[in-house]
Amino acid sequence: MIRRKSGPIPTQLPAQTAHAGHNGPVERSIETQVSQAVDAWLRWLPRWEPATHRGRIAPCRRCFGSPVLSAAGLGSDVPHGVQHGLSTRIKTIIDHAVAGYTAHNLPMLQAELDQQAARNRARTYRPAEGLDPEFEGLPMDPDPVPGAPFLFTISGLADEVDAALPALPPLSAEAKAALRQEVGLADDYATLIGRDVCGILLHHRLRIQAAVSQYVEPQIASMLEELARSLDAPFASPAEPPGDADTDPTSRPGL
Ligand SMILES: [Zn+2]
């Protein structure tokens, strides 16, 4: 079910066990996992609403130009909040597959990850963990406003906690080179799984598109209508003086 290319993937890996065997016979196939991720996203989508706050300036590194989102048919014309919930759920599947591959084929990388995980568990403040897929991986703080510095930021507090932990012991040059090679193999495997996932997502495009038409497009259409109305008659209501946030088109979120 998973197509494999002949390439830099180590030959000692029994191909069919990469994500199916090692985690037990009940491990779901990638196809099933993708299908269930789309199901979960479709269950969430009716709750989506356009953001009411100012949009971010920097594009999301997970979603911007994502081949997964193109395969799913969620292009740049779809609001980021809608994209992010799906791209995060799909990323979790790929990460999980790569973790299984690493655990069984890449001992140096696994040892490094184990050390990092132990260090992470020692942190007393971990604000980025345990978030819903719709929020996971997003910046924890709002974009800074020029001339209005924050007293503190969540990421700043997390960094302070992090800095108090002892660093991991340094690696020798040989160990670094070996580790780099294993990281490369893990990357290759992630690319392979990512391609498979994209192929699988193509089969879910129709139901994804139908849900976007049902739950997202009407909300965008009504936002645009509201914007057009406020541009046509900015001074129509005496209760809303010019420059008020409700009539300032630049304050409209998510456009
Ligand atoms: Zn995103």
Residues whose N, C-alpha, C, O or C-beta is under 5 A from the ligand:
A	BS01	ZN	C60 R62 C63 H84
